[in-house]
Amino acid sequence: MTIVTAPSPSVTSRPVRGSSRRGVLRWLIPLGPALVLLALFLVGPILWSVYIAFTNETLTGSASVHSRFVGVANFVKLFGDPNFLNSFLLTFVFVIGSAVIGQNTLGLIIALLQRGRGRVTRSVVNGVVIAAWVVPEVVAAACWFSFLAEEGTLNTVLGISQEWLYTAPMLAVILANIWRGTAFSMLVYSAALSEVPADLLESAAVDGAGPGRRLLHITLPLIRRSIMANLMLITLQTLASFGLIYALTGGGPGTASQTTPLYMYEQAFRYFEIGYGSAIALVMLVIGALFSLIYLRLIKVEDA
């Protein structure tokens, strides 16, 4: 009679631990150089920026050589600075008007109007809208400067003489950013609308639901996740917008269109207050994180 004995737990557990270690090493060894580069060129500068936000670091003068830790002095100065508060208010207006209302709404409208259209019509509309998105910010600013200048296209068509970039600078940069960024929202909503069942909309139409009711009670609830994701992405992108405003108005006249990114640039690279500019950047980072958390929370609520 043959007696079969079961292997002891210690014998079976050792190969498992060894195989798990080999599995971890098999993943870490190829990723090692990438992780080192990520820490060196991304994590390192971020940590350094956070540190100098609490110092009096400058690009010139004695503080550029012998900077010292000043605690929250930069932030106390920041929240008592009327210019920063003005830039923060303008940034809020710019994000709400340009992203939340402008790009989001116009992108959804264009995507809805394209449903059921022919391939040629969709191709032409997509080409025109996306063309504005792919051009560099400087080129977009030059186009809008030519359109809104005193001797520009708009005044020529209207037969008036009006310096729009001087009398309504925030409206000018909001319209320019809507024109340039709507394509992203349009593409997001076009993809989302393609997943809405056509037979569901047809059944609602047969039951007597008009276009407005079908939109409010069927289409929008089905694409709500795409709406939240789109709002989050365009809000963060618009919050950090710099090149278009800088090239179009330079933040002027005066500080009439100086959003927070432009104010941060002015303090850090025009007045050489790197510590103070880093404090502004850190506040913007926190604001962007709060927007992200709000949108992600809304997405989770919709899933519940």
PyMOL commands that set and color helices and strands:
alter all, ss='L'
color gray80, all
select helices_A, chain A and resi 9-52+62-64+73-79+82-114+119-134+137-148+153-158+164-167+169-193+198-206+211-222+224-239+243-248+260-270+274-303
alter helices_A, ss='H'
color red, helices_A
deselect
rebuild
show_as cartoon
